[in-house]
Amino acid sequence: MAMFKYEGRTSSGEVKSGTIEARDPAAARATLRDQRITAQTITEAKGRFDVDIKMPAFFAPSIGTRDLVIFTRQFATMIDSGLPLVQCLDILSTQAENPTLRNQLKVVKDKVESGSTFAEALKTYPGTFDDLFVNLVAAGEVGGMLDTIMNRLAAYLEKSQKLIRQVKGAMTYPVIVIIVAGIVVTLLLLKVVPTFEDMFADFGAALPAPTLIVLGLSKWLQNNFFYAVVGIAGFVYAVKWWYGTANGRLVLDKLSLGLPVFGDLLRKVAVARFCRTLSTMLSSGVPIIEALGICGRTAGNKVVENAISAVTISISEGRTIAEPLTESKVFPQMVCQMISVGEATGALDTMLGKIADFYDEEVDVAVEALTSMMEPLIMAGMGVVIGGLVIAMYMPIFEMASHIN
């Protein structure tokens, strides 16, 4: 098979150009004829000197969730308005803000024009269009309701992006403050405390224990700063590597769900994501076993993924979804009972959607409460650490002043 460039006219007289995959020019002309395009010129896409110069992958901008949300919403609107699939892709491949997404959409459009289904063409870029996206599109094409599916998918991605943004917002503030506090303390120990040490050496008196501790810590950091930085970087890398293993990910994910405040938030996020994903796929006609497999892979937590795997086994054995979810003790009892009711009434997708809406609101409340609680705690912690350093350095001065008086 080879790629051919073509120029031609549609039955309405519109000029069309693009590329098409075929065995030879005659086969390409026949394929275009089936698409109601009369080819005027057909040339091989890559001649001797016709070489595509592509930007290296590490220079190309990545495709974020926001880019995918905008594409899906625009595509859903165009399809809903009655525009042909290829024309929608042609428009979006020229208007997308992200250049990487533009190039990918051009390839997807060419594959669709060559006879591939939309879902098959999207599989070319699994890093952009995941299993969930591709399977929903495939269900929409088979059922003849691609416009409805794309609208559902756009709504799902928008809510998913909002959920991720809320969690990142809750995590970002304390992480930044802790990093800044660590930098300030390090600068104090490396630059400020040594000046006090020289001054205390002239006192000739015994120093208080807190002052000796701070001076010892400062001296150790001055002598071992490089090793401390390497040690911290090595620890972070080791944790990241361990999280990449199956056992490490299970242990760390289990610990994260058990954290006092963040654990409850992460559990609510996992419940909302699972229910929203499964509801969207079931309502779109995706088989439940396949839908559960995708939910497990996109759960984002190994403990939740294992619970969903148990659900898949349960269904294949003829049992219900609610039973293994209850046994896993990962999902709240209320969620399991509502899923059980949804199964019994035959409205599981609707019930899952209601659960997802409820937990979306719960995440809103939890993030707001976490933010309002973390701010004073972090400020108090910074005050204790930095204030403790300052007091430890001034204690000898205060004692000397009291002896003089």
ABEGO torsion letter per residue (X at the ends): XBBBBBBBBBAAGBBBBEBBBBABAAAAAAAAAAAGBBBABBBBABBAABBBBBBBAAABBBBBAAAAAAAAAAAAAAAAAGBBAAAAAAAAAAABABAAAAAAAAAAAAAAAAGBBAAAAAAABAAABBAAAAAAAAAAAAAGAAAAAAAAAAAAAAAAAAAAAAAAAAAAAAAAAAAAAAAAAAAAAAAAAAAAAAAAAAAGBBBBAAAAAAAAAAAAAAAAAAAAAAAAAAAAAAAAAAAABAAAAAAAAAAAAABAAAAAAAAAAAAAAAAAAAAAAAAAGBBAAAAAAAAAAAAGBAAAAAAAAAAAAAAAAGBBAAAAAAAAGABBAAAAAAAAAAAAAGAAAAAAAAAAAAAAAAAAAAAAAAAAAAAAAAAAAAAAAAAAAAAAAAAAAAAAAAAAX
